[in-house]
Amino acid sequence: MPVDRVNGPPPTEPARRSEQGSRGPRSAGASGPQTDRIEVSADARLLASLVRAALELPAVRATEVERLRDAVAAGAYEVDPRALARAILEFEDGLGD
C-alpha cells in the first residue's frame, strides 16, 4: 500500500481576484440592483420573544430568599400541600398558552 502525503495535504493556492473583484462592486446590470435579504424563522422569533419576557421578570428578592433560607435551616419552613398543588396546576395551565 503506497503512502503519500505523509506531511498532510499539499498547500492550497492563494485565492485569486477576478477582474471584477479588483475593480470594485459589480454593476447592477439589466436585472436591477442586488440587495441582501434575511429571513428569520418562526423558531427564532419565538426564542427572541421568550428572551424579552425573561428579561422583564422581576429580579431575585434577596431578602425573601434569605428569610426562606433561615426558615429551612431552622426547621421552621412548612409547605401547604394544597397551595403547592394549586400553584403547580396554575403553572401548567399557563404552559398551554
FENURTA-V867855 format. One line per field, one symbol per residue. ss: DSSP state (H for helix, E for strand, C for the rest). phi: phi as a letter, one per 40 degrees, with the letter a starting at -180 (. if undefined). Layout:
ss = ???
phi = ???
//
This chain:
ss = CCCCCCCCCCCCCCCCCCHHHHHCCCCCHHHCCCCCCCCCCHHHHHHHHHHHHHHCCCCCCHHHHHHHHHHHHHCCCCCCHHHHHHHHHHHHHHHCC
phi = .cbbfcchccccccccccccccchccccgccgccbcabbbcccccccccccdcccccccccdccccccccccccgbcbbcdcccccccccccccccc
//
